[in-house]
Amino acid sequence: MMHCPFCRNSAHSRTSRYLSDSVKHRYYQCQNVLCSATFRSMESVESIIRQPVAGDEPADEFIQGEMDKAPKQRPSATQ
């Protein structure tokens, strides 16, 4: 959730799309009926706090299986 840049009420995320592995556009709509502004934000990875260490294998088979799956992403409307 973000605040609307116009009326300062809450704005909810409606959709998002990745521009790269570390950058995403997120689209918002203001929840104030009298405002109803729509706007876009950009999220990006600013810095890495801790990188994975080689050999950090989870002991749980389910967790390992989920980590091996490719991330899901909806197709872009422009494609």
trRosetta pair geometry for C-beta under 8 A, 3 or more apart (Angstrom, degrees):
i j d omega theta_ij theta_ji phi_ij phi_ji
1 10 5.5 -21 -173 -159 122 105
1 11 6.9 146 -163 69 69 50
1 12 6.2 -32 -111 -102 83 57
1 13 7.3 -114 -83 -15 41 88
2 10 7.8 134 81 -156 33 57
2 11 5.1 -26 75 62 81 105
2 13 7.8 87 5 -60 94 82
2 28 5.7 -64 47 -101 116 162
2 41 6.4 145 -47 -41 162 148
3 8 5.2 -3 174 -156 121 53
3 9 6.9 155 -153 80 75 17
3 10 6.4 -59 -106 -100 57 40
3 11 6.5 98 -172 7 12 95
4 7 5.0 12 90 49 133 77
4 8 6.1 -85 64 -32 80 11
4 9 5.2 13 15 54 121 68
4 10 7.4 41 -18 92 88 8
4 11 4.6 122 -68 -49 74 115
4 28 7.8 -165 -95 129 67 126
4 30 4.0 39 -93 -107 136 112
4 31 7.9 -142 -41 24 120 65
4 32 6.6 -82 2 15 158 116
4 35 6.0 79 163 129 165 152
4 37 5.5 117 -155 53 116 121
4 39 7.6 133 -141 14 66 128
5 37 7.5 -105 49 114 77 155
5 39 6.4 51 14 -33 114 174
6 30 7.1 -54 49 -74 109 154
6 35 5.7 162 91 -155 123 125
6 37 5.0 125 16 -29 136 156
7 30 6.5 87 40 -159 114 144
7 32 5.1 -68 90 37 153 162
7 34 7.6 122 -97 84 160 95
7 35 4.3 -110 -9 -74 141 152
7 37 7.4 167 5 3 99 121
9 30 6.0 84 73 -167 105 97
9 31 5.9 -123 135 61 116 84
9 32 4.1 119 39 -43 157 113
9 35 6.7 167 32 28 123 144
10 30 7.8 136 94 -151 38 57
10 31 5.1 1 83 23 84 129
11 28 4.1 60 142 165 119 123
11 29 6.2 180 -160 85 88 25
11 30 4.7 -47 -98 -92 96 50
11 31 6.4 -165 -101 -11 36 80
11 37 7.5 -55 -104 78 130 90
11 39 7.3 -7 -179 42 164 102
12 28 6.6 158 80 -150 26 79
12 29 6.2 -21 60 59 76 78
12 31 6.0 72 -10 -61 99 107
13 16 6.6 -11 -174 -46 121 104
13 26 5.4 -45 -130 178 113 112
13 27 7.0 102 -157 74 65 49
13 28 5.7 -50 -95 -95 47 74
14 27 5.0 -54 57 102 100 97
14 28 6.5 153 -1 -120 88 20
14 29 5.2 61 -46 -8 124 107
14 38 7.7 -23 4 -136 144 107
15 26 7.8 -176 99 -152 39 54
15 27 5.1 7 59 46 77 116
16 24 5.4 24 173 169 119 114
16 25 6.3 173 -155 91 68 53
16 26 4.2 -20 -102 -106 107 69
16 27 6.7 -167 -81 12 49 73
16 43 8.0 -8 -148 21 134 123
17 24 6.9 173 88 -155 30 75
17 25 5.5 -3 57 57 79 98
17 76 5.7 71 -142 -106 139 96
18 21 7.4 30 -176 -92 129 21
18 23 7.1 111 -164 83 65 55
18 24 5.1 -43 -103 -101 57 84
18 73 6.4 -53 11 -135 124 140
19 23 4.4 -44 63 101 109 106
19 24 6.6 -173 9 -95 82 26
19 25 6.2 83 -39 -19 108 92
19 42 8.0 -10 3 -140 141 100
20 23 4.7 45 41 33 94 99
22 44 5.8 56 138 -159 85 73
22 45 4.0 -69 -162 16 112 113
23 42 6.7 -10 -167 -174 95 98
23 43 7.1 160 -153 86 45 55
23 44 4.6 -5 -103 -101 76 94
23 45 7.8 -96 -61 11 55 74
24 42 7.3 156 81 -157 44 52
24 43 4.6 -11 60 59 95 102
24 44 7.5 178 21 -74 64 50
25 40 5.5 -9 -171 -173 103 117
25 41 7.3 153 -157 78 54 42
25 42 5.8 -29 -99 -100 62 68
25 43 7.9 -176 -83 19 15 76
26 40 6.9 151 76 -158 42 64
26 41 5.0 -16 60 60 95 93
26 42 7.7 176 17 -87 77 20
26 43 6.0 46 -13 -13 117 112
27 38 6.8 7 -178 -177 95 101
27 39 7.7 175 -151 94 57 31
27 40 5.3 -29 -99 -101 66 80
28 38 6.7 171 89 -152 53 56
28 39 5.5 -15 60 64 100 75
28 40 7.2 172 16 -91 79 28
28 41 6.7 42 -14 -8 119 103
29 36 6.8 -13 -175 -162 94 62
29 37 7.5 174 -152 90 50 43
29 38 5.0 -19 -101 -100 74 83
30 35 4.6 -59 118 102 152 115
30 36 5.6 -155 68 -114 101 12
30 37 4.4 57 -9 44 129 76
30 38 7.4 -118 2 -66 79 41
32 35 4.0 45 86 23 115 110
32 36 6.9 -118 86 -41 64 49
33 36 6.4 17 -156 -54 30 101
45 48 7.2 25 169 -66 120 72
48 51 5.7 32 158 -65 136 82
52 56 5.5 -135 -170 50 88 135
53 56 4.7 98 64 -33 81 117
57 64 7.0 21 -173 -100 87 117
58 63 4.2 -75 124 99 158 130
58 64 5.4 -160 65 -60 102 79
58 67 7.1 148 14 -15 127 142
60 63 4.1 73 81 10 110 109
60 64 6.7 180 92 -10 57 85
61 64 5.6 -56 -147 39 34 113
61 65 6.2 38 154 -23 67 106
62 65 5.7 -55 -150 35 30 113
62 66 6.5 28 153 -17 64 105
63 66 5.8 -55 -149 37 32 110
63 67 6.4 33 153 -20 65 106
64 67 5.7 -55 -149 35 32 113
64 68 6.5 31 153 -22 64 107
65 68 5.8 -57 -151 33 31 112
65 69 7.1 41 151 -33 62 97
66 69 5.9 -43 -157 13 38 116
75 79 5.6 -107 177 61 100 129
76 79 4.6 94 67 -9 92 105
